[in-house]
Each structure stands twice: as C-alpha cells, then as structure tokens.
Amino acid sequence: YRYAHLSDGLSYITFEPFIHLAFRAFFRSVHINNRKAVLAKTPVLLAANHPTAFVDPLLLCEYLAPPIYNMTRGDIFRKPFFRKLMESANMFPVFRRRDGYVGRDRNDEVFDWCVEKLRQGQTVVIYVEGEHHLEKRVRPAQKGMARIAFEAYQRYQQPDLQVIPAGCNYQYGDRPREEAMVNIGAPIFVRDYWEEYLRSPAAAVLRLSRDVEAALKTVCFHLDSTDDDVLAEQLLTLHRSENPQPLLPVVHFDSQRFAKEKAVLDQLNEMPNAPKNGLRDRAGLYFQTLEKKGLEDGTLLNPPWGSGSWLLFLIAGFLPFLAGWLSSWPIRAITYWVADTKVKKKEFYGSIVLGVSFFSGFVYYWVWIIASLCSAHLMWIAAALLLPVLGWFSILYREIFDRWQMARKAINNGESAQLLELRRKINS
C-alpha cells in the first residue's frame, strides 16, 4: 500500500484497503504465489488470462506491488462518466474491431500511453487472450502485447523491461464464496528478443507471443480438449474433498493448492483415450448416483463435518448469525436483484455480485457508523462497528450449517458404503 500513492487513480488509492476486506467475505480462500516477482518501480508488462470481467483486475491490483494499470475494453469508455470512473480505478481502454471500432489511431494512442507508463517504471496489465472466458484453458496470445513491449524497448532501451505471465484461476469463476488462485511466473526480458526484432520484427513478435502463451499455460489451469471439461471438474471435486481447506485464514501466500490441482489436469491431458474413457464412465456413474441421492462428495467423504461439536458451534453462534444475517439483508437483496436480473453472461456474474455488494455495503455501513456517532451512544457505536464482522460471520455460519446438514444426510444414508466403493473404483 505504500506505493499506491504513485497511482493516477483516486478510486484506486481510496478503495484498495477496503477491497482487501471485501475479498475476505467474497472468497472462501485466496492463494497468491510468487507475488514478489512483480517489483514496484520496474517496467513490467503483466501478461494475464481473463476468466472474469472485473475480479481478475482487482485480484492483481490488490495483491501485487502497486500501482497497476489494467487494459479494459474500449466500449465501456464511451460515456464521460464511466470513462472518468474507469480511469480513476487505473483502467485504460483498448478499442477492438469486434466492438465496432475501426482504424488504428485510437489504439496507437493507447499504445503510446502504455509505453509512457513503462518508461515511468510502472506495471501495465494486458489480457493477452483478447477476451474473457471461464474455460480452464489458455487461448492463443494476441500480438498487441508484444508490439507494445518492442515499441517501449525501441524508444527507451530499458534493460529491465520484462513481460511476466500472470494466471488468475478459480474453482468456477461465476459465483461468490469459492477459491481463487493467482500465480505469477518467471519474467521474460524483452532485451533477449531485441536482436531478432532488428532482423525481423514480425518473427520476433510471433516468438515473444508464443513464449508468453507457453509461459501462461504453466501458471493457469489448462485443458487440451474441450471433451475433458466435465471430467476435469469431477476429478477436481474429488481432489478438493480429499484436501479440504481450513476455514481460516482466508488468504494464503503459497502455491500448493494450485500446483496440486494443476497436476490433476496435467495428468488428464497426458492420459490415453482408452483409460480416459473408462475413467469418464466411472466418474459419471458416481456423480449421477450422488445427484439422485441428493448427496455431495465432500460431505460423504468427511463425516466429521456432521459431528456433535459442529452442532454445538451452530447452537452457540446462532444469535450472532441472526444479527448479522438480518442486518446485512438489504445488501444481499440489492446485490442479487441486480445480478439475477441484469447479468446476461456468466463471466460477469461474480464481478457484479462483488461490485454491487461492495459499493452498497460501503455506503450502508458508513450510514450506520455516522448515525451511531450522531447518537453519541456507545452501545450504538459499538453495534455499528460490529455490523461488518457480524455480516461476515453470518456468511461463514450459513456455509458451516449447510455443510453440517449435508454431512448428517450422508451419515444417515444407508447406501454410503456402496457410494464410497463406487468412488474408490474411479481411480482403480
């Protein structure tokens, strides 16, 4: 946060610490790996994938050394109000042909802007796939990033100018209360491509783009075939049930979670078709049976989640849960009304839930705090300060209750042993 003042954007500086808190409610857990590879006051082009609309930029801005500037689709900048809003949050536009823009003049200005930020030793994020998508798959890297890199090096010859791959990975990407895994790769120095660029600019641009794409596949979930998408999700569900995350802390600075889940997908990519088809049949049968019984793999495999000690916790925490649930009801109502009625693409759903809940909650809780201060009553002031904590606790409590309830259902199911045998056969 000590570098945030270098940013041009007022919203970026103002809201950054509050978004740190919001992430602790929005995500069940966040894993950040190798974040110190992105150095402050260093010219960096961060080459990132783009599963969601706005959550990816926020994750990178929150957990990497600021200030960070994110490329955003240009049609959002058409209206002056939204342009000012996006610029104040360190967003800058790219004008794509598919959005109705023709000609190069506007993007030439954007390229010049990026080059100037790099000259100042700042970090510019380019979402190199050119679009957002929730598939666990890296798409071909577009060449615009490489062109910016070479243009910046040609003008200022900065020896530390580098392209760093950044992977934003999610369990699903279209919902709150899931896991996020951000991975930062090794730097690729533009100077190492410069001699080739002098001989053949097109060849150097192509090679840098391909190298970035290959590096991005090492820090992102990647499936070679779309035919494996369903099976991959089933195998990841099995893996997560066997490796449950602790409830706290929310933020982890490690790579273990991502590395283990990526290993599951890499193994699937390398598997021959015959055993893969057999695995697909066994996994499909198991999950279809679970669905018919109304059970979940995680609670079937972890009976202690339905224990009496968790019931005691639920009893003891009921009143704080009720206070938090009722007090945060207006925020939930507004958030899900907007998300459920206005969002057309699932890539936007989680972003809208985060954005609406953050801004409505920010206003809501400050109104409570100001009103309590005006009352000059210590009890009301204490209650207002506790409201965000109670709201967060109510979310956690509800998840523990749902988990306990599903675990009790699995424990009381007379066919649990047969289901576990079906599960065992998946990897046999």
Salt bridges, closest charged atoms under 4 A:
ASP8 OD2 - LYS117 NZ 2.24
ASP56 OD2 - HIS50 ND1 2.80
GLU62 OE1 - HIS20 NE2 3.07
ASP75 OD2 - ARG73 NH2 2.83
GLU87 OE2 - ARG83 NE 3.10
ASP99 OD2 - ARG96 NE 2.74
ASP108 OD1 - ARG104 NH2 3.87
ASP112 OD1 - ARG155 NH2 2.49
GLU116 OE2 - ARG119 NH2 2.60
GLU129 OE2 - HIS133 NE2 3.00
GLU131 OE2 - ARG139 NH1 2.79
GLU135 OE1 - ARG137 NH1 3.38
GLU135 OE1 - ARG139 NH2 3.23
GLU151 OE2 - ARG155 NE 2.81
ASP174 OD1 - ARG175 NE 3.12
GLU179 OE1 - HIS31 NE2 3.94
GLU179 OE1 - ARG257 NE 2.85
ASP192 OD1 - ARG191 NE 3.98
GLU196 OE1 - ARG207 NE 2.53
ASP211 OD2 - ARG207 NH1 3.84
GLU213 OE2 - LYS217 NZ 3.83
ASP224 OD1 - HIS222 NE2 3.21
ASP228 OD2 - LYS276 NZ 2.93
ASP228 OD1 - ARG280 NH2 2.75
ASP229 OD1 - ARG137 NH2 2.76
GLU233 OE2 - LYS136 NZ 2.73
GLU242 OE2 - ARG423 NH1 2.87
ASP254 OD1 - HIS31 ND1 3.53
GLU261 OE1 - ARG240 NH2 2.93
GLU261 OE2 - ARG257 NE 3.57
ASP266 OD1 - LYS262 NZ 3.58
ASP297 OD1 - ARG423 NE 2.64
GLU399 OE2 - ARG28 NH2 3.50
GLU399 OE2 - ARG177 NE 2.61
ASP402 OD1 - ARG398 NE 3.51
GLU415 OE2 - LYS293 NZ 2.88
GLU421 OE2 - ARG424 NH2 2.55
